[in-house]
Amino acid sequence: MTESYSSLINAILKHTSKPPLYEPGEPRFWDDPHISKGMLEAHLNPDNDAASRKHASIDREVEHLVTAGFIKPGDRVLDLGCGPGLYSNRLASRGVKVTGIDISERSLNYAIAQSKEKGLDTEFCRVNFFDLDYQNEFDVVIQTHGELNTFRDDSRDELFAILHRALKPGGLLIFDVTTRNTRMKHGEKNDWYASEGGFWRPGKHLVLTQGYDYPEDNVWLDQYIIIDSDNVKVYNNWFHDYDLETIRQVLRKAGFEVVQAWNDLAGTPYEEGGDWIALVGKVI
Ligand SMILES: C[S@@+](CC[C@H](N)C(=O)[O-])C[C@H]1O[C@@H](n2cnc3c(N)ncnc32)[C@H](O)[C@@H]1O
């Protein structure tokens, strides 16, 4: 066995066992110059729920949040992880004053171009959630498509504290999270494929995918090992799922009272056993 072959195989074989809970992988995912290209394409695919919801579902969600009075024209709304602005710009076109924030420059550029083209006054900023420093500024914060599932508990609590400060007294935090049902439906992804260039890398690469369950913590890991001619890199996508009671407790500890729960942001009446829970938490 040559030295370079053995070091390649060892780099892969390091990943044969279940990683410790929340072990980080590659730090750049959303704002990776190549991955963000495929991600933007996925966001903009109107018929696919992968990165953003199907666009007809987004229309229904925005319609519901506005007609039910949770978001009103003139409200100041922070869209946390706005991506290409699919919610921000829809809300802005209804007279809502929206600030969309995200770390993906590529998605933000699209959001800004759309806002200009439609003559909207949506504000967009490139900033990490954890660097936000707003005090008493917003009537509503929205976070859509399960971004909150991706944080370890201490980061999630830190983010809730940042959002509590950013909201005005009585302000609303509106978001959705997945339940364990979603995870059980998708099941373990144990597979691989070869690509000439695609989502993960522009040139030839192999993708090895493995799912790991941490049932005692209600956490799931989708691990992607990407092998190309330069490197072996590992992306760990963590998901902490919730049920209504566990998320209610987390919100209560962070100073929010749950004033509404549905199975999605389009207002489907809440029933236990759904794939998603959508919530409105009010600053106490
Ligand atoms: C699942 S996507 C949802 C996008 C959008 N909310 C939607 O539903 O169309 C999550 C978004 O959060 C952004 N994001 C992830 N982590 C972030 C962080 N720490 N700070 C700012 N944005 C972040 C990503 O770039 C991505 O656009």
The ligand as an SDF file (V2000), in Angstrom:
LIG
                    3D

 27 29  0  0  0  0  0  0  0  0999 V2000
  -33.6460   26.1930    5.5400 C   0  0  0  0  0  0  0  0  0  0  0  0
  -33.1130   27.7200    4.8330 S   0  0  0  0  0  0  0  0  0  0  0  0
  -34.6150   28.6320    4.9250 C   0  0  0  0  0  0  0  0  0  0  0  0
  -34.6360   29.8820    4.0900 C   0  0  0  0  0  0  0  0  0  0  0  0
  -35.9330   30.6950    4.1860 C   0  0  0  0  0  0  0  0  0  0  0  0
  -36.3040   30.9530    5.5500 N   0  0  0  0  0  0  0  0  0  0  0  0
  -37.0450   29.9950    3.4670 C   0  0  0  0  0  0  0  0  0  0  0  0
  -37.8590   29.3060    4.1310 O   0  0  0  0  0  0  0  0  0  0  0  0
  -37.1260   30.1460    2.2420 O   0  0  0  0  0  0  0  0  0  0  0  0
  -32.1300   28.4190    6.1740 C   0  0  0  0  0  0  0  0  0  0  0  0
  -31.4830   29.7630    5.8630 C   0  0  0  0  0  0  0  0  0  0  0  0
  -30.8140   30.1920    7.0490 O   0  0  0  0  0  0  0  0  0  0  0  0
  -29.5410   30.7460    6.6940 C   0  0  0  0  0  0  0  0  0  0  0  0
  -28.6460   30.5800    7.8520 N   0  0  0  0  0  0  0  0  0  0  0  0
  -28.2420   29.3980    8.3960 C   0  0  0  0  0  0  0  0  0  0  0  0
  -27.4730   29.6410    9.4770 N   0  0  0  0  0  0  0  0  0  0  0  0
  -27.3850   31.0050    9.6090 C   0  0  0  0  0  0  0  0  0  0  0  0
  -26.7380   31.8500   10.5470 C   0  0  0  0  0  0  0  0  0  0  0  0
  -26.0220   31.3650   11.5610 N   0  0  0  0  0  0  0  0  0  0  0  0
  -26.8630   33.1890   10.3910 N   0  0  0  0  0  0  0  0  0  0  0  0
  -27.5920   33.7130    9.3480 C   0  0  0  0  0  0  0  0  0  0  0  0
  -28.2370   32.9380    8.4250 N   0  0  0  0  0  0  0  0  0  0  0  0
  -28.1260   31.5980    8.5590 C   0  0  0  0  0  0  0  0  0  0  0  0
  -29.1040   29.9630    5.4750 C   0  0  0  0  0  0  0  0  0  0  0  0
  -28.1580   30.6550    4.6920 O   0  0  0  0  0  0  0  0  0  0  0  0
  -30.4390   29.7320    4.7650 C   0  0  0  0  0  0  0  0  0  0  0  0
  -30.7020   30.7440    3.8290 O   0  0  0  0  0  0  0  0  0  0  0  0
  1  2  1  0
  2  3  1  0
  2 10  1  0
  3  4  1  0
  4  5  1  0
  5  6  1  0
  5  7  1  0
  7  8  2  0
  7  9  1  0
 10 11  1  0
 11 12  1  0
 11 26  1  0
 12 13  1  0
 13 14  1  0
 13 24  1  0
 14 15  1  0
 14 23  1  0
 15 16  2  0
 16 17  1  0
 17 18  1  0
 17 23  2  0
 18 19  1  0
 18 20  2  0
 20 21  1  0
 21 22  2  0
 22 23  1  0
 24 25  1  0
 24 26  1  0
 26 27  1  0
M  CHG  2   2   1   9  -1
M  END
$$$$
